[in-house]
């Protein structure tokens, strides 16, 4: 079962960025992993928004013993 999750960062009622992730299985690597996609609006880049979102997802991956791709 694939569970797709979506997170977003907001400030002042505006969406600054998003992170999308779901669990997959890799026959090539021989195990499950977390497939991740993210984007931060250009004017909010270099402010740590993407880093904060990815750190949150990384914590989830570590808790589930999954690699991230």
N, C-alpha and C positions, 0 to 999 in steps of 0.2 A: 504494500500500500504506500502510495506516495502522498505525503502531507506537505502541501505547499504553504509557506508562511510569507507574510509581507510585513515589514516594519517601515516606519517613516519617521523622519525628524521634522519637527515644526518649530517655528518661531513667529510670534506676532500673527498667528492665524494663517501663515503661509507654509506650504510644504517645501522644506529645504532639500530633502533627498529621500531616497528609499533604499531598502535592501530586501531582496527576494531570495528565498532559499528553500531547498527541499532535499530530502534524503534520496539517494540513488545507490545502486550497486554496480561496482565495476568488476567485470570478469577479468579484465586485464590486470588490475591491481589486486584482485582477490578479496574484495571486501566492500562494505558500505562506505559512503562518503557524503558530505554535504555539498551540493552544488549551489553556488552563491553568485548573485548578480547584484550590483549596486550602482547607483548614480546620485550625484549631488549637483544641484543647479549651479551653473557657472559662477554666479555672483556670491555663492556661499562656500566655494572651494577655498582650500588653504586656511580653514578655520577649525579644523578638527572634527567636522560633522561626519565625514565618511569613516574616519578612524574610529570614532566612538561607536558608530553602527557596526563596523566590522569586529570590534572588540566584543561587543555584545553577542554577535553570532558565534565568534570564536569560543566564547564561554559556553554556549549551548553545545557546540561541537565537541569540546573537551569533555563536558558532562556526559555526553552520549558515546564517547570514545570513537568519534568520527574524524576523518581527515576533511579538509576543506579544499574545494577546487573551484 
